[in-house]
């Protein structure tokens, strides 16, 4: 950023471009794995050879050596200088342990996480043949809410990063609005019972409103220049 403070619009453009980049490299990854399935899972030499082939394939298709993606694909690429994160400070999902516990203290994220858990437990218990595309989209948007809030928290609250936090919170807000719209569509589905619908709708509605307030609070901090 060269010392420039990005606002939420600049961050939104950056995140959209980053999404496209990740989508592109994931497509390359699936193409490589289709033609070169992992070999010798129990042999470290074969595994390392396969990972080097994957790395070379990605690099030949435009991956920068400084890209974070290799650290997500293979933990031992650090021998080539491609990874520099200490695993001792990371959680099982790649989050730093202190960041993970901090976000749990955010009541908006806690509510979003709780709702996502309720919805997923309910949907997982439904028979497979009743799960239509609207239900799948509803569940997808529900789980994106806490995910985007956590991403924003991970970006940070420093003035230089606060615009990115706001952009992610706005994504969470958009997901909540989409989830509400989809929930109305599944209201009459045979798998949706009226009492459960009311619970989900009230929870999602209140969560959407809380995220809206949270976005305004973050914007207030940005406007005032508060870290």
MARBA-3410 file (N, C-alpha, C, O; in Angstrom, 1 decimal):
227
0.8,-1.2,0.0,0.0,0.0,0.0,0.9,1.3,0.0,0.3,2.3,-0.2 ~ 2.1,1.1,0.3,3.1,2.3,0.2,2.6,3.4,1.1,2.7,4.6,0.8 ~ 2.1,3.1,2.3,1.7,4.1,3.3,0.4,4.7,3.0,-0.2,5.4,3.9 ~ -0.3,4.4,1.9,-1.6,4.9,1.6,-2.6,4.2,2.4,-2.6,2.9,2.4 ~ -3.6,4.9,2.9,-4.7,4.2,3.7,-5.8,4.0,2.7,-6.4,4.9,2.2
-6.2,2.7,2.5,-7.2,2.3,1.6,-8.6,2.5,2.3,-8.7,2.1,3.5 ~ -9.6,3.0,1.6,-10.9,3.0,2.2,-11.6,1.7,1.8,-11.0,0.8,1.2 ~ -12.9,1.5,2.2,-13.5,0.2,2.0,-13.7,-0.1,0.5,-13.7,-1.3,0.2 ~ -13.9,0.9,-0.3,-14.1,0.7,-1.7,-12.8,0.1,-2.4,-12.9,-0.8,-3.2 ~ -11.7,0.6,-2.0,-10.4,0.1,-2.5,-10.2,-1.3,-2.0,-9.7,-2.2,-2.8
-10.6,-1.6,-0.8,-10.4,-2.9,-0.3,-11.4,-3.9,-0.9,-11.0,-5.1,-1.2 ~ -12.6,-3.4,-1.2,-13.6,-4.3,-1.9,-13.0,-4.7,-3.3,-13.1,-5.9,-3.7 ~ -12.5,-3.8,-4.0,-11.9,-4.1,-5.3,-10.7,-5.1,-5.2,-10.6,-6.0,-6.0 ~ -9.9,-4.9,-4.2,-8.8,-5.8,-3.9,-9.3,-7.2,-3.6,-8.7,-8.2,-4.1 ~ -10.3,-7.3,-2.7,-10.8,-8.6,-2.3,-11.5,-9.3,-3.5,-11.3,-10.6,-3.6
-12.1,-8.6,-4.4,-12.7,-9.2,-5.5,-11.7,-9.8,-6.5,-11.8,-10.8,-7.0 ~ -10.6,-9.0,-6.7,-9.5,-9.4,-7.5,-8.8,-10.7,-6.9,-8.4,-11.6,-7.6 ~ -8.7,-10.6,-5.6,-8.1,-11.8,-4.9,-8.9,-13.0,-5.0,-8.4,-14.1,-5.1 ~ -10.3,-12.9,-4.9,-11.2,-14.0,-5.1,-11.0,-14.6,-6.5,-10.9,-15.9,-6.6 ~ -10.8,-13.8,-7.5,-10.6,-14.3,-8.9,-9.3,-15.0,-9.0,-9.2,-16.1,-9.7
-8.3,-14.5,-8.3,-7.0,-15.1,-8.4,-7.0,-16.5,-7.7,-6.4,-17.5,-8.3 ~ -7.6,-16.6,-6.5,-7.7,-17.9,-5.9,-8.5,-18.9,-6.7,-8.1,-20.0,-6.7 ~ -9.6,-18.4,-7.3,-10.4,-19.3,-8.1,-9.6,-19.8,-9.3,-9.7,-21.0,-9.6 ~ -8.8,-19.0,-9.8,-7.9,-19.4,-11.0,-6.9,-20.4,-10.5,-6.8,-21.5,-11.2 ~ -6.3,-20.2,-9.4,-5.3,-21.2,-9.0,-5.9,-22.5,-8.5,-5.3,-23.6,-8.6
-7.1,-22.4,-7.9,-7.8,-23.6,-7.5,-8.2,-24.5,-8.7,-8.1,-25.7,-8.7 ~ -8.5,-23.8,-9.8,-8.8,-24.5,-11.1,-7.6,-25.2,-11.6,-7.7,-26.3,-12.0 ~ -6.4,-24.5,-11.5,-5.2,-25.1,-11.9,-4.8,-26.3,-11.0,-4.4,-27.3,-11.5 ~ -5.1,-26.2,-9.7,-4.8,-27.2,-8.8,-5.6,-28.5,-9.1,-5.1,-29.6,-9.2 ~ -6.9,-28.3,-9.4,-7.8,-29.5,-9.7,-7.4,-30.1,-11.0,-7.4,-31.3,-11.2
-6.9,-29.2,-12.0,-6.5,-29.8,-13.3,-5.2,-30.6,-13.1,-5.1,-31.7,-13.7 ~ -4.3,-30.1,-12.3,-3.1,-30.8,-12.0,-3.3,-32.2,-11.3,-2.8,-33.2,-11.7 ~ -4.2,-32.1,-10.3,-4.5,-33.3,-9.6,-5.2,-34.4,-10.4,-5.1,-35.6,-10.2 ~ -6.0,-33.9,-11.4,-6.7,-34.8,-12.2,-5.7,-35.6,-13.1,-5.9,-36.8,-13.4 ~ -4.7,-34.9,-13.6,-3.7,-35.6,-14.4,-2.6,-36.2,-13.6,-1.9,-37.1,-14.1
-2.3,-35.7,-12.4,-1.2,-36.2,-11.6,-1.7,-36.5,-10.1,-1.4,-35.8,-9.2 ~ -2.5,-37.6,-10.0,-2.9,-37.9,-8.6,-1.7,-38.1,-7.7,-0.7,-38.6,-8.1 ~ -1.9,-37.8,-6.4,-0.8,-38.0,-5.4,-0.3,-39.4,-5.4,-1.1,-40.4,-5.5 ~ 1.0,-39.6,-5.3,1.6,-41.0,-5.4,2.3,-41.2,-4.1,2.9,-40.3,-3.5 ~ 2.3,-42.4,-3.7,3.1,-42.8,-2.5,2.9,-42.0,-1.3,3.8,-41.4,-0.7
1.6,-42.0,-0.8,1.3,-41.1,0.3,2.1,-41.5,1.6,2.3,-40.6,2.4 ~ 2.5,-42.7,1.7,3.3,-43.1,2.9,4.8,-42.9,2.7,5.5,-43.1,3.7 ~ 5.2,-42.5,1.5,6.6,-42.2,1.3,6.9,-40.8,1.2,6.4,-40.1,0.3 ~ 7.7,-40.2,2.1,7.9,-38.8,2.1,8.7,-38.3,0.8,8.4,-37.2,0.4 ~ 9.5,-39.2,0.3,10.3,-38.8,-0.9,9.3,-38.6,-2.1,9.4,-37.6,-2.8
8.4,-39.6,-2.3,7.4,-39.4,-3.3,6.5,-38.2,-3.1,6.1,-37.5,-4.1 ~ 6.1,-38.0,-1.9,5.2,-36.9,-1.6,5.9,-35.6,-1.9,5.3,-34.7,-2.5 ~ 7.2,-35.4,-1.5,7.9,-34.2,-1.8,8.1,-34.0,-3.3,8.1,-32.9,-3.8 ~ 8.3,-35.1,-4.0,8.5,-35.0,-5.5,7.2,-34.5,-6.1,7.2,-33.7,-7.0 ~ 6.0,-35.1,-5.6,4.7,-34.6,-6.2,4.5,-33.2,-5.9,4.0,-32.4,-6.7
4.8,-32.7,-4.7,4.6,-31.3,-4.3,5.5,-30.4,-5.1,5.1,-29.3,-5.5 ~ 6.7,-30.8,-5.4,7.6,-30.0,-6.2,7.0,-29.9,-7.7,7.1,-28.8,-8.3 ~ 6.5,-31.0,-8.2,5.8,-31.0,-9.5,4.7,-30.0,-9.5,4.5,-29.2,-10.4 ~ 3.9,-30.0,-8.4,2.7,-29.2,-8.3,3.2,-27.7,-8.2,2.6,-26.8,-8.9 ~ 4.2,-27.5,-7.4,4.7,-26.1,-7.3,5.2,-25.6,-8.7,4.9,-24.5,-9.1
6.0,-26.4,-9.4,6.5,-26.0,-10.7,5.4,-25.7,-11.6,5.5,-24.8,-12.4 ~ 4.3,-26.6,-11.6,3.2,-26.4,-12.5,2.5,-25.0,-12.2,2.2,-24.3,-13.1 ~ 2.3,-24.7,-10.9,1.7,-23.4,-10.6,2.5,-22.3,-10.9,2.0,-21.3,-11.5 ~ 3.8,-22.4,-10.7,4.7,-21.3,-11.0,4.8,-21.0,-12.6,4.8,-19.9,-13.0 ~ 4.7,-22.1,-13.3,4.7,-22.0,-14.8,3.4,-21.4,-15.3,3.4,-20.9,-16.5
2.4,-21.4,-14.5,1.1,-20.8,-14.9,0.8,-19.5,-14.2,-0.3,-19.1,-14.0 ~ 1.9,-18.8,-13.7,1.7,-17.5,-13.2,1.8,-17.3,-11.8,1.6,-16.1,-11.3 ~ 2.0,-18.3,-11.0,2.0,-18.2,-9.5,3.3,-17.4,-9.1,4.4,-17.8,-9.6 ~ 3.2,-16.4,-8.3,4.4,-15.7,-7.8,5.0,-16.5,-6.7,4.3,-17.1,-5.9 ~ 6.4,-16.5,-6.7,7.0,-17.2,-5.6,6.7,-16.7,-4.2,6.9,-17.4,-3.2
6.2,-15.4,-4.1,5.9,-14.8,-2.9,4.4,-15.0,-2.5,4.0,-14.5,-1.5 ~ 3.7,-15.7,-3.4,2.3,-15.9,-3.1,2.0,-16.8,-1.9,2.8,-17.7,-1.6 ~ 0.9,-16.5,-1.1,0.6,-17.2,0.1,0.1,-18.6,-0.3,0.1,-19.5,0.6 ~ -0.4,-18.8,-1.5,-1.0,-20.1,-1.8,-0.2,-21.3,-1.6,-0.7,-22.3,-1.1 ~ 1.1,-21.3,-1.9,1.9,-22.5,-1.6,1.9,-23.0,-0.1,1.9,-24.1,0.2
1.8,-22.0,0.8,1.7,-22.4,2.2,0.4,-23.1,2.5,0.3,-23.8,3.5 ~ -0.6,-22.9,1.7,-1.9,-23.6,1.9,-1.9,-24.9,1.3,-2.7,-25.8,1.7 ~ -1.0,-25.2,0.4,-1.0,-26.4,-0.3,0.0,-27.5,0.2,-0.2,-28.7,0.1 ~ 1.1,-27.0,0.7,2.2,-27.9,1.2,3.0,-27.3,2.3,3.6,-26.2,2.1 ~ 3.0,-27.9,3.4,3.7,-27.3,4.6,5.2,-27.3,4.5,5.8,-26.4,5.1
5.8,-28.2,3.7,7.2,-28.3,3.7,7.9,-27.6,2.5,9.0,-27.9,2.2 ~ 7.2,-26.6,1.9,7.8,-25.9,0.8,8.8,-24.8,1.4,9.4,-24.1,0.6 ~ 8.8,-24.7,2.7,9.7,-23.6,3.3,11.2,-23.9,3.0,12.0,-23.0,3.1 ~ 11.5,-25.1,2.6,12.9,-25.4,2.3,13.3,-24.7,1.1,14.5,-24.4,0.8 ~ 12.4,-24.2,0.2,12.7,-23.4,-1.0,12.4,-22.0,-0.7,12.4,-21.2,-1.7
12.1,-21.6,0.5,11.9,-20.2,0.8,10.5,-19.7,0.5,10.3,-18.5,0.4 ~ 9.6,-20.7,0.2,8.3,-20.2,-0.2,7.3,-20.1,1.0,6.2,-19.6,0.8 ~ 7.7,-20.6,2.2,6.8,-20.5,3.4,7.6,-20.0,4.5,8.8,-20.4,4.8 ~ 7.0,-19.0,5.3,7.8,-18.5,6.4,6.9,-18.4,7.7,7.3,-17.7,8.7 ~ 5.7,-19.0,7.7,4.9,-18.9,8.8,5.3,-20.0,9.8,5.6,-21.1,9.4
5.3,-19.7,11.1,5.6,-20.7,12.1,4.4,-21.5,12.4,3.4,-20.9,12.9 ~ 4.4,-22.8,12.2,3.2,-23.6,12.5,2.9,-23.6,14.0,1.7,-23.9,14.4 ~ 3.9,-23.4,14.9,3.6,-23.4,16.3,2.6,-22.3,16.7,2.0,-22.5,17.8 ~ 2.5,-21.3,15.9,1.6,-20.2,16.3,0.3,-20.3,15.6,-0.6,-19.4,15.8 ~ 0.1,-21.3,14.8,-1.2,-21.5,14.0,-2.1,-22.6,14.6,-1.6,-23.5,15.2
-3.4,-22.3,14.5,-4.3,-23.3,14.9,-4.5,-24.4,13.8,-3.8,-24.3,12.8 ~ -5.4,-25.4,14.0,-5.5,-26.5,13.1,-6.0,-26.0,11.8,-5.7,-26.6,10.7 ~ -6.8,-24.9,11.7,-7.3,-24.4,10.5,-6.5,-23.3,9.8,-6.9,-22.7,8.9 ~ -5.3,-23.1,10.4,-4.4,-22.0,9.9,-4.5,-20.7,10.5,-3.7,-19.8,10.2 ~ -5.5,-20.5,11.5,-5.6,-19.3,12.2,-4.6,-19.2,13.3,-4.3,-20.2,13.9
-4.2,-18.0,13.6,-3.4,-17.9,14.8,-4.3,-18.0,16.0,-5.4,-17.5,16.1 ~ -3.7,-18.8,17.0,-4.6,-19.1,18.2,-5.1,-17.9,18.9,-6.3,-17.9,19.3 ~ -4.3,-16.8,19.0,-4.8,-15.6,19.7,-5.8,-14.9,18.9,-6.8,-14.4,19.5 ~ -5.7,-14.9,17.5,-6.8,-14.3,16.7,-8.1,-15.1,16.9,-9.1,-14.5,16.9 ~ -8.0,-16.4,16.9,-9.1,-17.3,17.0,-9.9,-17.0,18.3,-11.1,-16.8,18.3
-9.2,-16.9,19.4,-9.9,-16.6,20.7,-10.4,-15.2,20.7,-11.4,-15.0,21.3 ~ -9.7,-14.3,20.1,-10.2,-12.9,20.1,-11.5,-12.7,19.4,-12.4,-12.1,19.9 ~ -11.6,-13.4,18.3,-12.9,-13.3,17.5,-14.0,-13.9,18.2,-15.2,-13.5,18.0 ~ -13.8,-14.9,19.1,-14.8,-15.5,19.8,-15.4,-14.5,20.8,-16.6,-14.7,21.3 ~ -14.7,-13.5,21.2,-15.2,-12.5,22.1,-16.1,-11.5,21.4,-16.7,-10.7,22.1
-16.2,-11.5,20.1,-17.0,-10.6,19.4,-18.4,-11.1,19.4,-18.7,-12.2,18.8 ~ -19.4,-10.4,20.0,-20.8,-11.0,20.2,-21.5,-11.2,18.8,-22.3,-12.1,18.7 ~ -21.1,-10.3,17.8,-21.7,-10.5,16.5,-21.3,-11.8,15.9,-22.1,-12.5,15.3 ~ -20.0,-12.0,15.9,-19.4,-13.3,15.4,-20.0,-14.5,16.1,-20.3,-15.5,15.5 ~ -20.1,-14.4,17.5,-20.6,-15.5,18.3,-22.0,-15.8,17.9,-22.3,-17.0,17.8
-22.8,-14.8,17.6,-24.2,-15.1,17.2,-24.2,-15.7,15.8,-25.0,-16.6,15.6 ~ -23.4,-15.2,14.9,-23.3,-15.7,13.6,-22.9,-17.2,13.6,-23.4,-18.0,12.9 ~ -21.9,-17.5,14.4,-21.4,-18.9,14.5,-22.4,-19.8,15.1,-22.6,-20.9,14.6 ~ -23.2,-19.3,16.1,-24.2,-20.1,16.7,-25.3,-20.5,15.7,-25.8,-21.6,15.6 ~ -25.7,-19.4,14.9,-26.8,-19.7,13.9,-26.3,-20.6,12.8,-27.1,-21.5,12.4
-25.1,-20.4,12.4,-24.6,-21.3,11.4,-24.5,-22.8,11.9,-24.9,-23.7,11.1 ~ -24.2,-23.0,13.1,-24.1,-24.3,13.7,-25.5,-24.9,13.7,-25.7,-26.1,13.4 ~ -26.5,-24.1,14.1,-27.9,-24.6,14.2,-28.4,-25.0,12.8,-29.0,-26.1,12.7 ~ -28.2,-24.2,11.8,-28.6,-24.4,10.5,-28.0,-25.7,9.9,-28.6,-26.5,9.3 ~ -26.7,-25.8,10.1,-26.0,-27.0,9.5,-26.4,-28.3,10.2,-26.5,-29.3,9.6
-26.6,-28.2,11.5,-27.0,-29.5,12.2,-28.4,-29.9,11.7,-28.6,-31.1,11.5 ~ -29.3,-28.9,11.5,-30.6,-29.2,11.0,-30.5,-29.8,9.6,-31.1,-30.8,9.3 ~ -29.8,-29.1,8.7,-29.7,-29.5,7.3,-29.1,-30.9,7.1,-29.4,-31.7,6.3 ~ -28.1,-31.2,8.0,-27.4,-32.5,7.9,-28.3,-33.6,8.3,-28.0,-34.8,7.8 ~ -29.3,-33.3,9.0,-30.2,-34.4,9.5,-31.3,-34.7,8.4,-32.1,-35.6,8.6
-31.5,-33.8,7.5,-32.5,-34.0,6.4,-32.1,-35.1,5.5,-30.9,-35.2,5.2 ~ -33.1,-35.8,5.0,-32.8,-36.8,3.9,-32.2,-36.1,2.7,-32.6,-35.0,2.3 ~ -31.3,-36.8,2.0,-30.6,-36.2,0.9,-31.5,-35.9,-0.2,-31.3,-34.9,-0.9 ~ -32.6,-36.6,-0.5,-33.5,-36.4,-1.6,-34.3,-35.1,-1.5,-34.9,-34.7,-2.5 ~ -34.4,-34.6,-0.3,-35.2,-33.3,-0.1,-34.4,-32.1,-0.2,-35.0,-31.0,-0.2
-33.1,-32.2,-0.3,-32.2,-31.0,-0.3,-32.2,-30.4,-1.7,-31.5,-30.9,-2.5 ~ -32.9,-29.3,-1.9,-32.9,-28.7,-3.1,-31.8,-27.6,-3.2,-31.2,-27.3,-2.2 ~ -31.7,-27.0,-4.4,-30.7,-26.0,-4.6,-30.9,-24.7,-3.7,-29.9,-24.1,-3.3 ~ -32.1,-24.4,-3.5,-32.4,-23.2,-2.6,-31.9,-23.4,-1.2,-31.3,-22.5,-0.6 ~ -32.1,-24.6,-0.7,-31.6,-25.0,0.6,-30.1,-24.9,0.7,-29.5,-24.4,1.6
-29.5,-25.5,-0.3,-28.0,-25.5,-0.4,-27.5,-24.0,-0.4,-26.5,-23.7,0.3 ~ -28.1,-23.2,-1.2,-27.7,-21.8,-1.2,-27.9,-21.1,0.1,-27.0,-20.3,0.5 ~ -29.0,-21.4,0.7,-29.3,-20.8,2.0,-28.2,-21.2,3.0,-27.7,-20.3,3.8 ~ -27.9,-22.4,3.1,-26.8,-22.9,4.0,-25.5,-22.3,3.7,-24.7,-21.9,4.6 ~ -25.2,-22.1,2.4,-23.9,-21.5,2.0,-23.8,-20.1,2.5,-22.8,-19.7,3.0
-24.9,-19.3,2.3,-24.8,-17.9,2.7,-24.7,-17.8,4.3,-24.1,-16.9,4.8 ~ -25.4,-18.7,5.0,-25.4,-18.7,6.4,-23.9,-18.9,6.9,-23.5,-18.2,7.9 ~ -23.2,-19.9,6.4,-21.9,-20.1,6.9,-20.9,-19.1,6.4,-19.8,-18.9,7.0 ~ -21.2,-18.3,5.3,-20.3,-17.2,4.9,-20.4,-16.1,5.8,-19.4,-15.2,5.8 ~ -21.4,-15.9,6.7,-21.5,-14.8,7.6,-20.4,-14.8,8.6,-19.6,-13.9,8.7
-20.3,-15.9,9.4,-19.2,-15.9,10.4,-17.8,-15.9,9.7,-16.8,-15.4,10.3 ~ -17.7,-16.6,8.6,-16.5,-16.6,7.9,-16.0,-15.3,7.5,-14.8,-14.9,7.7 ~ -16.9,-14.4,6.9,-16.4,-13.1,6.5,-16.1,-12.2,7.7,-15.2,-11.4,7.6 ~ -16.9,-12.3,8.8,-16.6,-11.6,10.0,-15.2,-11.9,10.5,-14.5,-11.1,11.0 ~ -14.9,-13.2,10.5,-13.6,-13.7,11.0,-12.5,-13.2,10.1,-11.4,-12.8,10.5
-12.7,-13.2,8.8,-11.7,-12.6,7.8,-11.4,-11.2,8.1,-10.3,-10.7,8.1 ~ -12.5,-10.4,8.4,-12.3,-9.0,8.7,-11.5,-8.8,10.0,-10.7,-7.9,10.0 ~ -11.8,-9.6,11.0,-11.1,-9.5,12.2,-9.6,-9.9,12.0,-8.7,-9.2,12.6 ~ -9.4,-10.9,11.1,-8.0,-11.2,10.9,-7.2,-10.1,10.1,-6.0,-10.0,10.4 ~ -7.9,-9.4,9.3,-7.3,-8.2,8.6,-6.8,-7.2,9.6,-5.7,-6.7,9.5
-7.7,-6.9,10.6,-7.3,-6.1,11.7,-8.1,-4.8,11.9,-9.0,-4.5,11.1 ~ -7.7,-4.1,12.9,-8.4,-2.8,13.3,-7.5,-1.6,13.2,-7.9,-0.5,13.5 ~ -6.2,-1.8,12.8,-5.3,-0.7,12.6,-5.9,0.2,11.4,-6.5,-0.3,10.5 ~ -5.6,1.5,11.5,-6.1,2.4,10.5,-5.8,2.0,9.1,-6.6,2.1,8.2 ~ -4.6,1.4,8.9,-4.2,1.0,7.5,-5.0,-0.2,7.0,-5.1,-0.4,5.8
-5.6,-1.0,8.0,-6.3,-2.2,7.6,-7.7,-2.2,7.8,-8.5,-3.1,7.4 ~ -8.2,-1.1,8.5,-9.6,-1.1,8.9,-10.6,-1.1,7.7,-11.7,-1.6,7.8 ~ -10.2,-0.5,6.6,-11.0,-0.6,5.4,-11.3,-2.0,4.9,-12.4,-2.3,4.5 ~ -10.3,-2.9,5.1,-10.5,-4.3,4.7,-11.4,-5.0,5.7,-12.2,-5.8,5.2 ~ -11.4,-4.6,6.9,-12.3,-5.2,7.9,-13.7,-4.8,7.6,-14.6,-5.6,7.7
-13.9,-3.5,7.2,-15.2,-3.0,6.9,-15.7,-3.8,5.6,-16.9,-4.2,5.6 ~ -14.9,-4.0,4.6,-15.3,-4.6,3.4,-15.7,-6.1,3.7,-16.7,-6.5,3.1 ~ -15.0,-6.7,4.6,-15.4,-8.1,4.9,-16.7,-8.1,5.7,-17.6,-9.0,5.5 ~ -16.9,-7.2,6.6,-18.2,-7.1,7.4,-19.3,-6.8,6.4,-20.4,-7.3,6.7 ~ -19.1,-6.0,5.4,-20.1,-5.7,4.4,-20.5,-7.0,3.6,-21.6,-7.2,3.3
-19.5,-7.8,3.4,-19.8,-9.1,2.8,-20.6,-10.0,3.7,-21.5,-10.7,3.2 ~ -20.3,-10.0,5.0,-21.2,-10.7,5.9,-22.6,-10.2,5.9,-23.5,-11.0,6.0 ~ -22.7,-8.9,5.8,-24.1,-8.3,5.8,-24.8,-8.7,4.5,-26.0,-9.0,4.6 ~ -24.1,-8.7,3.4,-24.7,-9.1,2.1,-25.2,-10.6,2.2,-26.2,-11.0,1.7 ~ -24.3,-11.4,2.8,-24.7,-12.8,3.0,-25.9,-13.0,3.9,-26.8,-13.9,3.6
-26.0,-12.2,4.9,-27.2,-12.3,5.8,-28.5,-11.8,5.1,-29.5,-12.5,5.2 ~ -28.4,-10.8,4.2,-29.5,-10.4,3.4,-29.9,-11.5,2.4,-31.1,-11.7,2.2 ~ -28.9,-12.1,1.8,-29.2,-13.2,0.9,-29.9,-14.4,1.6,-30.8,-15.0,1.0 ~ -29.4,-14.7,2.8,-29.9,-15.8,3.5,-31.4,-15.5,3.9,-32.2,-16.4,3.8 ~ -31.7,-14.3,4.3,-33.1,-14.0,4.6,-34.0,-14.1,3.3,-35.1,-14.7,3.5
-33.5,-13.7,2.2,-34.3,-13.8,1.0,-34.5,-15.3,0.6,-35.6,-15.7,0.3 ~ -33.5,-16.1,0.8,-33.6,-17.6,0.5,-34.5,-18.3,1.5,-35.2,-19.2,1.2 ~ -34.4,-17.8,2.7,-35.2,-18.4,3.8,-36.7,-18.2,3.5,-37.5,-19.1,3.7 ~ -37.1,-17.1,2.9,-38.5,-16.9,2.5,-38.9,-17.8,1.4,-40.0,-18.3,1.4 ~ -37.9,-18.2,0.6,-38.2,-19.1,-0.5,-38.5,-20.5,0.0,-39.3,-21.2,-0.6
-37.8,-20.9,1.0,-37.9,-22.3,1.5,-39.0,-22.4,2.6,-39.2,-23.5,3.2 ~ -39.7,-21.3,2.9,-40.7,-21.3,3.9,-41.8,-22.4,3.7,-42.2,-23.0,4.6 ~ -42.2,-22.5,2.4,-43.2,-23.5,2.1,-42.7,-24.9,1.7,-43.5,-25.7,1.4 ~ -41.4,-25.1,1.8,-40.8,-26.4,1.5,-41.3,-27.4,2.5,-41.5,-27.1,3.7 ~ -41.5,-28.7,2.1,-42.0,-29.7,3.0,-41.0,-30.0,4.2,-41.5,-30.5,5.2
-39.8,-29.7,4.0,-38.8,-30.0,5.1,-38.7,-28.8,6.1,-38.1,-29.0,7.1 ~ -39.4,-27.7,5.8,-39.3,-26.5,6.7,-40.6,-26.5,7.5,-41.7,-26.2,7.0 ~ -40.5,-26.7,8.8,-41.6,-26.6,9.7,-41.8,-25.2,10.2,-40.8,-24.5,10.4 ~ -43.0,-24.8,10.4,-43.3,-23.4,10.8,-42.6,-22.9,12.0,-42.0,-21.8,12.0 ~ -42.5,-23.7,13.1,-41.8,-23.2,14.3,-40.3,-23.0,14.1,-39.7,-22.0,14.5
-39.7,-23.9,13.3,-38.3,-23.8,13.0,-38.0,-22.6,12.1,-37.1,-21.8,12.2 ~ -39.0,-22.4,11.1,-38.8,-21.2,10.2,-38.8,-19.9,11.0,-38.0,-19.0,10.7 ~ -39.7,-19.8,12.0,-39.8,-18.6,12.8,-38.5,-18.4,13.6,-38.0,-17.2,13.7 ~ -37.9,-19.5,14.1,-36.7,-19.4,14.9,-35.5,-18.9,13.9,-34.8,-18.0,14.3 ~ -35.4,-19.5,12.8,-34.3,-19.2,11.9,-34.5,-17.8,11.4,-33.5,-17.0,11.3
-35.7,-17.4,11.0,-36.0,-16.0,10.5,-35.6,-15.0,11.5,-35.0,-14.0,11.2 ~ -36.1,-15.2,12.7,-35.9,-14.2,13.8,-34.4,-14.0,14.1,-33.9,-12.9,14.2 ~ -33.7,-15.2,14.1,-32.3,-15.2,14.4,-31.5,-14.5,13.3,-30.6,-13.7,13.5 ~ -31.8,-14.8,12.1,-31.1,-14.2,10.9,-31.4,-12.8,10.8,-30.6,-12.0,10.4 ~ -32.7,-12.4,11.0,-33.1,-11.0,11.0,-32.3,-10.1,12.0,-31.8,-9.1,11.7
-32.3,-10.6,13.3,-31.6,-9.9,14.3,-30.1,-9.9,14.0,-29.4,-8.8,14.3 ~ -29.5,-10.9,13.5,-28.1,-11.0,13.2,-27.8,-10.0,12.1,-26.8,-9.2,12.2 ~ -28.7,-9.9,11.1,-28.5,-9.0,10.0,-28.4,-7.5,10.5,-27.6,-6.7,10.1 ~ -29.3,-7.2,11.4,-29.4,-5.9,12.0,-28.1,-5.6,12.8,-27.6,-4.5,12.8 ~ -27.6,-6.6,13.6,-26.4,-6.4,14.4,-25.2,-6.2,13.5,-24.3,-5.4,13.9
-25.1,-6.9,12.4,-24.0,-6.7,11.5,-24.0,-5.3,10.9,-23.0,-4.7,10.7 ~ -25.3,-4.8,10.6,-25.4,-3.5,10.1,-24.9,-2.4,11.0,-24.2,-1.5,10.6 ~ -25.2,-2.6,12.3,-24.7,-1.7,13.3,-23.2,-1.8,13.5,-22.4,-0.8,13.6 ~ -22.7,-3.1,13.4,-21.2,-3.3,13.5,-20.5,-2.6,12.3,-19.4,-2.1,12.5 ~ -21.0,-2.7,11.1,-20.4,-2.0,10.0,-20.3,-0.5,10.3,-19.3,0.1,10.0
-21.4,0.1,10.8,-21.4,1.5,11.1,-20.4,1.8,12.2,-19.7,2.9,12.1 ~ -20.2,1.0,13.2,-19.2,1.2,14.2,-17.8,1.2,13.6,-17.0,2.1,14.0 ~ -17.5,0.3,12.7,-16.2,0.2,12.1,-16.0,1.4,11.2,-14.9,2.0,11.2 ~ -17.0,1.9,10.5,-16.9,3.1,9.7,-16.6,4.3,10.6,-15.9,5.2,10.3 ~ -17.3,4.3,11.8,-17.1,5.4,12.7,-15.6,5.5,13.1,-15.0,6.6,13.3
-15.0,4.3,13.4,-13.6,4.3,13.8,-12.7,4.7,12.7,-11.7,5.4,12.9 ~ -13.1,4.4,11.4,-12.3,4.8,10.3,-12.3,6.3,10.1,-11.3,6.9,9.9 ~ -13.6,6.8,10.2,-13.7,8.3,10.0,-13.0,9.1,11.0,-12.5,10.2,10.8 ~ -13.0,8.5,12.3,-12.3,9.2,13.3,-10.8,9.0,13.4,-10.0,9.6,14.1 ~ -10.4,8.0,12.6,-8.9,7.6,12.6,-8.5,6.9,13.8,-7.4,7.1,14.3
-9.4,6.0,14.4,-9.1,5.3,15.6,-8.7,3.9,15.3,-9.4,3.2,14.6 ~ -7.5,3.5,15.8,-7.0,2.1,15.6,-7.8,1.2,16.6,-7.5,0.0,16.6
END
